[in-house]
């Protein structure tokens, strides 16, 4: 009865996490598209919802990293998994309230590491070195690749279209931006939706329901559904930060460059099983495009607040997770 109740709560929390991830990170896929008026907010959300769902079904390498590549399975139990997921959810709501685009992925990793270390008397030997190294390397490299990619693609697109009449160029990039936003939504689903799949699968293994780690189809379908459902709500506070406060995005060519660069980086990370922050990549790509015009196009105070939120994600989610763990242990 104890294990059954906790397992149900973990699965429910994982789907809740997917929902929060969907509305929190909706800005990743559609902020530039909405801001440049390539798509209406309603159509952008519908597009992102569908393609987040599809992307979540395409690959499971990230789920394996979350489930087996962060903390050793022997050091994990059901209360730890429930508390870690609740910590990530709490951090997601906390940063959403302030309109800060933080990382749902890093919140889950931070929550899992923090709770597991707390429950195991801060024995750092329980951490999987290879998995942690992969997360940390991509945490640094992926936003830098986003910046470079956004800058280079904007220069390339501008060079290709510089002889084209302005109105014709705008019309072309409005259509092209629908494709780039679709690509961004698809890759977002490939990476971020895998997080909850990893948590649910390792909880099924821990509870003895499964003998080995593999992601069942029902877990993939349900996680994809709740990610898409959350996307349909839309994170308008964060969309405003990404599209208006960080830099004043106006032209479809800017959105095309940012989305194409970010989607490419996320696709590469997903294929190698690296759970990255899609938020960091998109923010970097938007900033890179703005910097291609001039450095002052980026509002550095806003960028500083975003970076500060990133820096506090690991410890912040860990603290929320530890508080959740104490609450869980009080009842179980």
BALOBA-1460 file (C-alpha; in Angstrom, 3 decimals):
// residues 332
<rec num="1" residu="x" x="0.000" y="0.000" z="0.000"/>
<rec num="2" residu="x" x="2.874" y="2.350" z="0.900"/>
<rec num="3" residu="x" x="4.646" y="1.787" z="-2.424"/>
<rec num="4" residu="x" x="1.421" y="1.901" z="-4.449"/>
<rec num="5" residu="x" x="0.361" y="5.248" z="-2.997"/>
<rec num="6" residu="x" x="3.789" y="6.784" z="-3.506"/>
<rec num="7" residu="x" x="4.019" y="5.419" z="-7.053"/>
<rec num="8" residu="x" x="0.648" y="6.952" z="-7.971"/>
<rec num="9" residu="x" x="1.732" y="10.280" z="-6.455"/>
<rec num="10" residu="x" x="5.042" y="10.216" z="-8.387"/>
<rec num="11" residu="x" x="3.302" y="9.519" z="-11.698"/>
<rec num="12" residu="x" x="0.776" y="12.292" z="-10.999"/>
<rec num="13" residu="x" x="3.583" y="14.683" z="-10.016"/>
<rec num="14" residu="x" x="5.549" y="13.774" z="-13.172"/>
<rec num="15" residu="x" x="2.553" y="14.611" z="-15.350"/>
<rec num="16" residu="x" x="2.076" y="17.837" z="-13.373"/>
<rec num="17" residu="x" x="5.742" y="18.612" z="-14.007"/>
<rec num="18" residu="x" x="5.156" y="18.037" z="-17.732"/>
<rec num="19" residu="x" x="2.199" y="20.418" z="-17.656"/>
<rec num="20" residu="x" x="4.220" y="23.123" z="-15.844"/>
<rec num="21" residu="x" x="7.130" y="22.519" z="-18.218"/>
<rec num="22" residu="x" x="4.771" y="22.942" z="-21.167"/>
<rec num="23" residu="x" x="3.312" y="26.299" z="-20.140"/>
<rec num="24" residu="x" x="6.594" y="27.531" z="-18.642"/>
<rec num="25" residu="x" x="8.580" y="26.698" z="-21.776"/>
<rec num="26" residu="x" x="5.898" y="27.564" z="-24.341"/>
<rec num="27" residu="x" x="7.827" y="30.803" z="-24.734"/>
<rec num="28" residu="x" x="10.785" y="28.850" z="-26.089"/>
<rec num="29" residu="x" x="8.926" y="27.802" z="-29.189"/>
<rec num="30" residu="x" x="6.561" y="30.679" z="-29.851"/>
<rec num="31" residu="x" x="7.902" y="33.903" z="-28.292"/>
<rec num="32" residu="x" x="9.635" y="35.082" z="-31.452"/>
<rec num="33" residu="x" x="6.819" y="33.892" z="-33.719"/>
<rec num="34" residu="x" x="4.174" y="35.784" z="-31.750"/>
<rec num="35" residu="x" x="6.323" y="38.887" z="-31.294"/>
<rec num="36" residu="x" x="7.110" y="39.226" z="-35.016"/>
<rec num="37" residu="x" x="3.452" y="38.476" z="-35.926"/>
<rec num="38" residu="x" x="4.378" y="35.506" z="-38.103"/>
<rec num="39" residu="x" x="1.568" y="33.629" z="-36.339"/>
<rec num="40" residu="x" x="-1.302" y="34.683" z="-34.110"/>
<rec num="41" residu="x" x="-0.911" y="33.649" z="-30.450"/>
<rec num="42" residu="x" x="-3.701" y="31.079" z="-30.850"/>
<rec num="43" residu="x" x="-2.219" y="29.446" z="-33.946"/>
<rec num="44" residu="x" x="1.298" y="29.529" z="-32.496"/>
<rec num="45" residu="x" x="0.162" y="27.703" z="-29.370"/>
<rec num="46" residu="x" x="-1.771" y="25.085" z="-31.366"/>
<rec num="47" residu="x" x="1.292" y="24.478" z="-33.534"/>
<rec num="48" residu="x" x="3.592" y="24.206" z="-30.515"/>
<rec num="49" residu="x" x="1.154" y="21.916" z="-28.694"/>
<rec num="50" residu="x" x="0.955" y="19.439" z="-31.571"/>
<rec num="51" residu="x" x="4.669" y="19.372" z="-32.341"/>
<rec num="52" residu="x" x="5.700" y="19.175" z="-28.683"/>
<rec num="53" residu="x" x="3.548" y="16.044" z="-28.531"/>
<rec num="54" residu="x" x="5.092" y="14.568" z="-31.684"/>
<rec num="55" residu="x" x="8.650" y="15.410" z="-30.633"/>
<rec num="56" residu="x" x="8.152" y="13.718" z="-27.264"/>
<rec num="57" residu="x" x="7.485" y="10.407" z="-29.038"/>
<rec num="58" residu="x" x="10.536" y="10.473" z="-31.300"/>
<rec num="59" residu="x" x="13.411" y="9.768" z="-28.925"/>
<rec num="60" residu="x" x="14.102" y="8.551" z="-25.375"/>
<rec num="61" residu="x" x="17.860" y="9.014" z="-24.911"/>
<rec num="62" residu="x" x="17.351" y="11.960" z="-22.535"/>
<rec num="63" residu="x" x="14.942" y="9.873" z="-20.429"/>
<rec num="64" residu="x" x="17.723" y="7.322" z="-19.862"/>
<rec num="65" residu="x" x="20.090" y="10.073" z="-18.690"/>
<rec num="66" residu="x" x="17.525" y="11.469" z="-16.223"/>
<rec num="67" residu="x" x="16.506" y="8.039" z="-14.950"/>
<rec num="68" residu="x" x="19.914" y="6.371" z="-14.691"/>
<rec num="69" residu="x" x="22.594" y="8.954" z="-15.410"/>
<rec num="70" residu="x" x="22.305" y="11.456" z="-12.563"/>
<rec num="71" residu="x" x="22.031" y="9.461" z="-9.318"/>
<rec num="72" residu="x" x="22.827" y="5.784" z="-8.842"/>
<rec num="73" residu="x" x="19.680" y="3.645" z="-8.814"/>
<rec num="74" residu="x" x="20.692" y="2.008" z="-5.529"/>
<rec num="75" residu="x" x="20.556" y="5.401" z="-3.779"/>
<rec num="76" residu="x" x="17.053" y="6.257" z="-4.985"/>
<rec num="77" residu="x" x="13.722" y="5.417" z="-3.392"/>
<rec num="78" residu="x" x="10.164" y="6.541" z="-4.059"/>
<rec num="79" residu="x" x="10.076" y="9.426" z="-1.507"/>
<rec num="80" residu="x" x="13.221" y="10.879" z="-3.132"/>
<rec num="81" residu="x" x="11.648" y="10.735" z="-6.595"/>
<rec num="82" residu="x" x="8.414" y="12.347" z="-5.417"/>
<rec num="83" residu="x" x="10.218" y="15.123" z="-3.532"/>
<rec num="84" residu="x" x="12.608" y="15.845" z="-6.414"/>
<rec num="85" residu="x" x="9.719" y="16.197" z="-8.863"/>
<rec num="86" residu="x" x="7.781" y="18.444" z="-6.476"/>
<rec num="87" residu="x" x="10.893" y="20.577" z="-5.993"/>
<rec num="88" residu="x" x="11.189" y="21.089" z="-9.750"/>
<rec num="89" residu="x" x="7.493" y="21.956" z="-10.004"/>
<rec num="90" residu="x" x="7.759" y="24.477" z="-7.158"/>
<rec num="91" residu="x" x="10.777" y="26.152" z="-8.770"/>
<rec num="92" residu="x" x="8.903" y="26.317" z="-12.079"/>
<rec num="93" residu="x" x="5.984" y="28.169" z="-10.488"/>
<rec num="94" residu="x" x="8.338" y="30.422" z="-8.520"/>
<rec num="95" residu="x" x="10.222" y="31.621" z="-11.617"/>
<rec num="96" residu="x" x="7.064" y="31.802" z="-13.746"/>
<rec num="97" residu="x" x="5.515" y="34.186" z="-11.196"/>
<rec num="98" residu="x" x="8.400" y="36.609" z="-11.759"/>
<rec num="99" residu="x" x="8.392" y="36.060" z="-15.534"/>
<rec num="100" residu="x" x="11.883" y="34.564" z="-15.523"/>
<rec num="101" residu="x" x="12.689" y="31.923" z="-18.171"/>
<rec num="102" residu="x" x="14.453" y="29.341" z="-16.008"/>
<rec num="103" residu="x" x="15.268" y="25.736" z="-16.925"/>
<rec num="104" residu="x" x="12.705" y="23.047" z="-16.095"/>
<rec num="105" residu="x" x="15.327" y="20.423" z="-16.970"/>
<rec num="106" residu="x" x="17.963" y="21.801" z="-14.627"/>
<rec num="107" residu="x" x="15.301" y="22.235" z="-11.935"/>
<rec num="108" residu="x" x="14.552" y="18.496" z="-12.093"/>
<rec num="109" residu="x" x="18.248" y="17.545" z="-12.128"/>
<rec num="110" residu="x" x="18.955" y="19.953" z="-9.266"/>
<rec num="111" residu="x" x="15.993" y="18.665" z="-7.280"/>
<rec num="112" residu="x" x="17.000" y="15.035" z="-7.831"/>
<rec num="113" residu="x" x="20.636" y="15.651" z="-6.860"/>
<rec num="114" residu="x" x="19.751" y="17.779" z="-3.844"/>
<rec num="115" residu="x" x="17.159" y="15.406" z="-2.382"/>
<rec num="116" residu="x" x="19.260" y="12.297" z="-3.064"/>
<rec num="117" residu="x" x="22.310" y="13.837" z="-1.376"/>
<rec num="118" residu="x" x="20.225" y="14.999" z="1.595"/>
<rec num="119" residu="x" x="18.634" y="11.558" z="2.005"/>
<rec num="120" residu="x" x="22.014" y="9.815" z="1.733"/>
<rec num="121" residu="x" x="23.902" y="11.996" z="4.235"/>
<rec num="122" residu="x" x="25.532" y="14.038" z="1.464"/>
<rec num="123" residu="x" x="27.486" y="11.084" z="0.112"/>
<rec num="124" residu="x" x="28.639" y="12.487" z="-3.238"/>
<rec num="125" residu="x" x="29.632" y="8.989" z="-4.310"/>
<rec num="126" residu="x" x="25.991" y="8.297" z="-5.213"/>
<rec num="127" residu="x" x="26.183" y="10.751" z="-8.123"/>
<rec num="128" residu="x" x="26.890" y="9.351" z="-11.592"/>
<rec num="129" residu="x" x="29.981" y="11.252" z="-12.678"/>
<rec num="130" residu="x" x="29.567" y="10.707" z="-16.436"/>
<rec num="131" residu="x" x="25.951" y="11.892" z="-16.409"/>
<rec num="132" residu="x" x="26.647" y="14.933" z="-14.231"/>
<rec num="133" residu="x" x="29.570" y="15.858" z="-16.460"/>
<rec num="134" residu="x" x="27.327" y="15.642" z="-19.539"/>
<rec num="135" residu="x" x="24.723" y="17.915" z="-17.934"/>
<rec num="136" residu="x" x="27.312" y="20.488" z="-16.800"/>
<rec num="137" residu="x" x="29.190" y="20.569" z="-20.121"/>
<rec num="138" residu="x" x="26.027" y="21.111" z="-22.119"/>
<rec num="139" residu="x" x="24.796" y="23.664" z="-19.578"/>
<rec num="140" residu="x" x="27.801" y="25.837" z="-20.511"/>
<rec num="141" residu="x" x="28.180" y="24.941" z="-24.177"/>
<rec num="142" residu="x" x="24.554" y="24.949" z="-25.376"/>
<rec num="143" residu="x" x="23.720" y="28.633" z="-24.709"/>
<rec num="144" residu="x" x="27.064" y="29.653" z="-26.238"/>
<rec num="145" residu="x" x="26.214" y="27.627" z="-29.345"/>
<rec num="146" residu="x" x="22.818" y="29.338" z="-29.352"/>
<rec num="147" residu="x" x="24.455" y="32.771" z="-29.276"/>
<rec num="148" residu="x" x="26.919" y="31.924" z="-32.047"/>
<rec num="149" residu="x" x="24.283" y="30.169" z="-34.147"/>
<rec num="150" residu="x" x="21.751" y="32.999" z="-33.815"/>
<rec num="151" residu="x" x="24.364" y="35.573" z="-34.767"/>
<rec num="152" residu="x" x="25.754" y="33.650" z="-37.759"/>
<rec num="153" residu="x" x="22.362" y="32.670" z="-39.133"/>
<rec num="154" residu="x" x="21.067" y="36.229" z="-38.947"/>
<rec num="155" residu="x" x="24.149" y="37.435" z="-40.822"/>
<rec num="156" residu="x" x="23.674" y="34.649" z="-43.390"/>
<rec num="157" residu="x" x="19.952" y="35.327" z="-43.854"/>
<rec num="158" residu="x" x="20.620" y="39.071" z="-44.169"/>
<rec num="159" residu="x" x="23.340" y="38.476" z="-46.753"/>
<rec num="160" residu="x" x="21.073" y="36.191" z="-48.805"/>
<rec num="161" residu="x" x="18.172" y="38.641" z="-48.818"/>
<rec num="162" residu="x" x="19.921" y="42.022" z="-48.884"/>
<rec num="163" residu="x" x="19.102" y="42.648" z="-52.555"/>
<rec num="164" residu="x" x="15.475" y="41.534" z="-52.159"/>
<rec num="165" residu="x" x="12.703" y="44.109" z="-51.812"/>
<rec num="166" residu="x" x="11.854" y="44.660" z="-48.143"/>
<rec num="167" residu="x" x="8.193" y="43.666" z="-48.424"/>
<rec num="168" residu="x" x="9.015" y="40.512" z="-50.369"/>
<rec num="169" residu="x" x="11.733" y="39.592" z="-47.859"/>
<rec num="170" residu="x" x="9.369" y="40.050" z="-44.908"/>
<rec num="171" residu="x" x="6.739" y="37.893" z="-46.598"/>
<rec num="172" residu="x" x="9.235" y="35.107" z="-47.239"/>
<rec num="173" residu="x" x="10.645" y="35.052" z="-43.708"/>
<rec num="174" residu="x" x="7.138" y="35.134" z="-42.182"/>
<rec num="175" residu="x" x="6.421" y="31.877" z="-43.986"/>
<rec num="176" residu="x" x="9.857" y="30.468" z="-43.203"/>
<rec num="177" residu="x" x="9.427" y="31.356" z="-39.543"/>
<rec num="178" residu="x" x="6.449" y="29.015" z="-39.309"/>
<rec num="179" residu="x" x="8.829" y="26.202" z="-40.323"/>
<rec num="180" residu="x" x="11.559" y="27.329" z="-37.920"/>
<rec num="181" residu="x" x="9.067" y="27.592" z="-35.035"/>
<rec num="182" residu="x" x="7.739" y="24.131" z="-35.896"/>
<rec num="183" residu="x" x="11.295" y="22.771" z="-35.822"/>
<rec num="184" residu="x" x="11.875" y="24.448" z="-32.463"/>
<rec num="185" residu="x" x="8.658" y="22.972" z="-31.001"/>
<rec num="186" residu="x" x="9.515" y="19.497" z="-32.275"/>
<rec num="187" residu="x" x="13.006" y="19.491" z="-30.768"/>
<rec num="188" residu="x" x="11.693" y="20.966" z="-27.499"/>
<rec num="189" residu="x" x="9.418" y="17.946" z="-27.173"/>
<rec num="190" residu="x" x="12.318" y="15.624" z="-27.990"/>
<rec num="191" residu="x" x="14.349" y="16.967" z="-25.074"/>
<rec num="192" residu="x" x="12.155" y="18.325" z="-22.304"/>
<rec num="193" residu="x" x="9.331" y="15.762" z="-22.390"/>
<rec num="194" residu="x" x="11.901" y="13.037" z="-21.730"/>
<rec num="195" residu="x" x="12.505" y="14.313" z="-18.198"/>
<rec num="196" residu="x" x="9.257" y="13.033" z="-16.723"/>
<rec num="197" residu="x" x="9.587" y="9.802" z="-18.709"/>
<rec num="198" residu="x" x="12.867" y="9.133" z="-16.913"/>
<rec num="199" residu="x" x="11.329" y="9.850" z="-13.495"/>
<rec num="200" residu="x" x="8.280" y="7.634" z="-14.083"/>
<rec num="201" residu="x" x="10.347" y="4.783" z="-15.503"/>
<rec num="202" residu="x" x="12.872" y="4.728" z="-12.662"/>
<rec num="203" residu="x" x="9.982" y="4.871" z="-10.164"/>
<rec num="204" residu="x" x="8.420" y="1.800" z="-11.836"/>
<rec num="205" residu="x" x="11.766" y="0.002" z="-11.573"/>
<rec num="206" residu="x" x="12.242" y="1.086" z="-7.945"/>
<rec num="207" residu="x" x="8.733" y="-0.109" z="-7.036"/>
<rec num="208" residu="x" x="9.423" y="-3.488" z="-8.636"/>
<rec num="209" residu="x" x="6.819" y="-3.073" z="-11.380"/>
<rec num="210" residu="x" x="9.542" y="-3.366" z="-14.043"/>
<rec num="211" residu="x" x="12.733" y="-5.399" z="-13.933"/>
<rec num="212" residu="x" x="14.805" y="-3.237" z="-16.281"/>
<rec num="213" residu="x" x="14.895" y="0.373" z="-17.412"/>
<rec num="214" residu="x" x="12.970" y="1.006" z="-20.628"/>
<rec num="215" residu="x" x="10.337" y="3.627" z="-21.345"/>
<rec num="216" residu="x" x="6.901" y="2.014" z="-21.869"/>
<rec num="217" residu="x" x="4.735" y="3.399" z="-24.662"/>
<rec num="218" residu="x" x="1.996" y="4.510" z="-22.264"/>
<rec num="219" residu="x" x="4.552" y="6.618" z="-20.382"/>
<rec num="220" residu="x" x="5.718" y="8.225" z="-23.644"/>
<rec num="221" residu="x" x="2.156" y="8.957" z="-24.794"/>
<rec num="222" residu="x" x="0.983" y="10.336" z="-21.440"/>
<rec num="223" residu="x" x="4.087" y="12.511" z="-20.962"/>
<rec num="224" residu="x" x="3.716" y="13.878" z="-24.480"/>
<rec num="225" residu="x" x="0.023" y="14.594" z="-23.862"/>
<rec num="226" residu="x" x="0.580" y="16.571" z="-20.651"/>
<rec num="227" residu="x" x="3.483" y="18.492" z="-22.186"/>
<rec num="228" residu="x" x="1.214" y="19.488" z="-25.069"/>
<rec num="229" residu="x" x="-1.615" y="20.345" z="-22.671"/>
<rec num="230" residu="x" x="0.647" y="22.676" z="-20.713"/>
<rec num="231" residu="x" x="1.842" y="24.299" z="-23.922"/>
<rec num="232" residu="x" x="-1.782" y="25.081" z="-24.826"/>
<rec num="233" residu="x" x="-2.011" y="27.313" z="-21.734"/>
<rec num="234" residu="x" x="0.978" y="29.411" z="-22.801"/>
<rec num="235" residu="x" x="3.423" y="31.220" z="-20.534"/>
<rec num="236" residu="x" x="2.607" y="34.805" z="-21.442"/>
<rec num="237" residu="x" x="4.754" y="36.445" z="-18.769"/>
<rec num="238" residu="x" x="7.821" y="34.618" z="-20.053"/>
<rec num="239" residu="x" x="6.873" y="35.206" z="-23.707"/>
<rec num="240" residu="x" x="6.882" y="38.934" z="-22.927"/>
<rec num="241" residu="x" x="10.342" y="38.665" z="-21.329"/>
<rec num="242" residu="x" x="11.783" y="36.669" z="-24.229"/>
<rec num="243" residu="x" x="10.219" y="38.654" z="-27.056"/>
<rec num="244" residu="x" x="10.051" y="42.217" z="-25.718"/>
<rec num="245" residu="x" x="12.113" y="42.761" z="-22.594"/>
<rec num="246" residu="x" x="15.329" y="40.967" z="-23.539"/>
<rec num="247" residu="x" x="15.457" y="42.639" z="-26.947"/>
<rec num="248" residu="x" x="12.850" y="44.238" z="-29.144"/>
<rec num="249" residu="x" x="12.212" y="41.545" z="-31.743"/>
<rec num="250" residu="x" x="10.399" y="43.020" z="-34.728"/>
<rec num="251" residu="x" x="11.337" y="41.280" z="-37.970"/>
<rec num="252" residu="x" x="10.553" y="37.661" z="-38.974"/>
<rec num="253" residu="x" x="14.169" y="37.246" z="-40.110"/>
<rec num="254" residu="x" x="15.257" y="37.687" z="-36.477"/>
<rec num="255" residu="x" x="12.853" y="35.002" z="-35.294"/>
<rec num="256" residu="x" x="13.892" y="32.616" z="-38.076"/>
<rec num="257" residu="x" x="17.558" y="32.897" z="-37.127"/>
<rec num="258" residu="x" x="16.907" y="32.403" z="-33.406"/>
<rec num="259" residu="x" x="14.539" y="29.451" z="-33.801"/>
<rec num="260" residu="x" x="16.641" y="27.649" z="-36.405"/>
<rec num="261" residu="x" x="19.811" y="28.017" z="-34.343"/>
<rec num="262" residu="x" x="18.138" y="26.930" z="-31.112"/>
<rec num="263" residu="x" x="16.339" y="23.990" z="-32.701"/>
<rec num="264" residu="x" x="19.575" y="22.708" z="-34.231"/>
<rec num="265" residu="x" x="21.424" y="22.819" z="-30.893"/>
<rec num="266" residu="x" x="18.529" y="21.107" z="-29.062"/>
<rec num="267" residu="x" x="18.268" y="18.402" z="-31.723"/>
<rec num="268" residu="x" x="21.967" y="17.573" z="-31.393"/>
<rec num="269" residu="x" x="21.750" y="17.420" z="-27.601"/>
<rec num="270" residu="x" x="18.636" y="15.219" z="-27.720"/>
<rec num="271" residu="x" x="20.290" y="12.703" z="-30.034"/>
<rec num="272" residu="x" x="23.224" y="12.234" z="-27.639"/>
<rec num="273" residu="x" x="20.953" y="12.070" z="-24.584"/>
<rec num="274" residu="x" x="21.985" y="15.369" z="-23.005"/>
<rec num="275" residu="x" x="19.197" y="16.961" z="-20.915"/>
<rec num="276" residu="x" x="19.784" y="20.634" z="-21.684"/>
<rec num="277" residu="x" x="17.970" y="23.842" z="-20.901"/>
<rec num="278" residu="x" x="15.977" y="24.707" z="-24.007"/>
<rec num="279" residu="x" x="15.319" y="28.058" z="-22.332"/>
<rec num="280" residu="x" x="19.017" y="28.856" z="-22.163"/>
<rec num="281" residu="x" x="19.550" y="27.875" z="-25.788"/>
<rec num="282" residu="x" x="16.655" y="29.984" z="-27.082"/>
<rec num="283" residu="x" x="17.623" y="32.952" z="-24.920"/>
<rec num="284" residu="x" x="21.183" y="32.692" z="-26.237"/>
<rec num="285" residu="x" x="19.980" y="32.477" z="-29.840"/>
<rec num="286" residu="x" x="17.722" y="35.533" z="-29.441"/>
<rec num="287" residu="x" x="20.557" y="37.490" z="-27.813"/>
<rec num="288" residu="x" x="22.980" y="36.374" z="-30.554"/>
<rec num="289" residu="x" x="20.663" y="37.647" z="-33.268"/>
<rec num="290" residu="x" x="20.296" y="40.976" z="-31.483"/>
<rec num="291" residu="x" x="24.069" y="41.246" z="-31.061"/>
<rec num="292" residu="x" x="24.522" y="40.754" z="-34.807"/>
<rec num="293" residu="x" x="23.036" y="44.256" z="-35.206"/>
<rec num="294" residu="x" x="24.772" y="45.866" z="-32.243"/>
<rec num="295" residu="x" x="25.603" y="44.911" z="-28.657"/>
<rec num="296" residu="x" x="23.283" y="47.562" z="-27.255"/>
<rec num="297" residu="x" x="20.292" y="45.787" z="-28.819"/>
<rec num="298" residu="x" x="20.415" y="43.372" z="-25.887"/>
<rec num="299" residu="x" x="19.020" y="44.743" z="-22.633"/>
<rec num="300" residu="x" x="21.813" y="43.519" z="-20.429"/>
<rec num="301" residu="x" x="20.026" y="44.170" z="-17.148"/>
<rec num="302" residu="x" x="17.239" y="41.797" z="-18.212"/>
<rec num="303" residu="x" x="19.865" y="39.320" z="-19.439"/>
<rec num="304" residu="x" x="21.554" y="39.578" z="-16.061"/>
<rec num="305" residu="x" x="18.294" y="38.734" z="-14.257"/>
<rec num="306" residu="x" x="17.822" y="35.713" z="-16.529"/>
<rec num="307" residu="x" x="21.367" y="34.487" z="-15.897"/>
<rec num="308" residu="x" x="20.817" y="34.984" z="-12.165"/>
<rec num="309" residu="x" x="17.710" y="32.782" z="-12.357"/>
<rec num="310" residu="x" x="19.767" y="30.140" z="-14.183"/>
<rec num="311" residu="x" x="22.498" y="30.266" z="-11.541"/>
<rec num="312" residu="x" x="19.988" y="29.722" z="-8.736"/>
<rec num="313" residu="x" x="18.067" y="26.934" z="-10.485"/>
<rec num="314" residu="x" x="20.149" y="24.021" z="-9.157"/>
<rec num="315" residu="x" x="20.285" y="25.170" z="-5.511"/>
<rec num="316" residu="x" x="16.777" y="26.662" z="-5.634"/>
<rec num="317" residu="x" x="15.157" y="23.467" z="-6.907"/>
<rec num="318" residu="x" x="17.281" y="21.446" z="-4.471"/>
<rec num="319" residu="x" x="15.994" y="23.504" z="-1.518"/>
<rec num="320" residu="x" x="12.382" y="23.166" z="-2.663"/>
<rec num="321" residu="x" x="13.008" y="19.447" z="-3.154"/>
<rec num="322" residu="x" x="14.494" y="18.955" z="0.316"/>
<rec num="323" residu="x" x="11.529" y="20.772" z="1.896"/>
<rec num="324" residu="x" x="9.219" y="18.520" z="-0.110"/>
<rec num="325" residu="x" x="11.187" y="15.475" z="1.066"/>
<rec num="326" residu="x" x="10.738" y="16.440" z="4.710"/>
<rec num="327" residu="x" x="7.010" y="16.802" z="4.078"/>
<rec num="328" residu="x" x="6.798" y="13.446" z="2.279"/>
<rec num="329" residu="x" x="8.688" y="11.661" z="5.060"/>
<rec num="330" residu="x" x="6.298" y="13.153" z="7.622"/>
<rec num="331" residu="x" x="3.407" y="11.324" z="5.939"/>
<rec num="332" residu="x" x="5.221" y="8.209" z="4.674"/>
